């Protein structure tokens, strides 16, 4: 099988490893079925060819596409440039892509949509996502309930639907929870790989990153463990099943 290219942006090793394990688990992937690149540590090889892979999965991270260049660290700039450099080939060829969290900002920015913090930022927790008309007919969301819970926690969001995109999922706090460009390029605002255990780890790792008052970490963890967040992982599984190629 051609491996899935998994690009990770988290500079914290514990968070990166935990996210990778969650992607493997929710996607039903074996380690041998992936090519993992931690962009905080290594560049994308110059000789990398998309056609040697089944698809691309981009994880989340603490960076924000909308931050000014002056506010980004050298690592954040390098990571952002690396992913953005891949986007023309992905969108022009309609190559299978699933951007999780940070990935929706990258896709939106590449397509010329506004990404920012003016509206739709979300506090850490679970939100109810609703299928749109386009979402009900999308193959990755086949047989999904009309409404389900997903974990979020973002400082920025799409401020508008990018040109040429189908709007698949919405929520009260943020209208653009999942979009699709052409037929095979997907992105989510929420974290499809995350369950309560994954979010507990991230709350502890990022409690000093300005997402919430650090003193509320234990309350947030208890809240997350009470949420029924099982449906979003099916998106990763469906992506892998749809695009797995030999």
Number of C-alpha atoms within 10 A of each C-alpha: 12 17 21 26 20 19 23 23 24 22 18 13 11 13 21 20 14 16 24 19 16 20 22 18 16 21 20 17 20 10 14 11 17 20 14 16 17 20 20 20 12 10 13 15 8 6 6 9 9 17 9 14 22 22 26 23 23 23 24 21 20 17 21 21 21 18 13 8 11 8 10 16 11 12 15 22 16 16 24 19 12 15 20 17 12 13 18 14 13 19 19 9 13 14 22 23 26 26 25 24 26 26 24 28 26 26 29 24 18 16 18 12 17 17 24 20 17 11 14 19 18 20 15 19 19 21 22 15 26 22 22 17 12 14 22 18 13 17 13 20 20 13 10 17 12 13 15 18 19 26 27 20 20 21 19 24 28 27 20 13 18 22 11 10 17 20 20 25 25 21 19 12 15 20 20 25 26 26 25 23 20 14 14 19 22 25 26 23 30 27 23 27 28 23 22 21 13 18 25 19 15 18 23 14 13 16 15 13 11 10 16 16 10 15 10 11 18 13 9 17 20 12 14 22 14 10 16 14 20 17 16 23 21 19 21 23 20 18 21 22 14 15 18 18 14 9
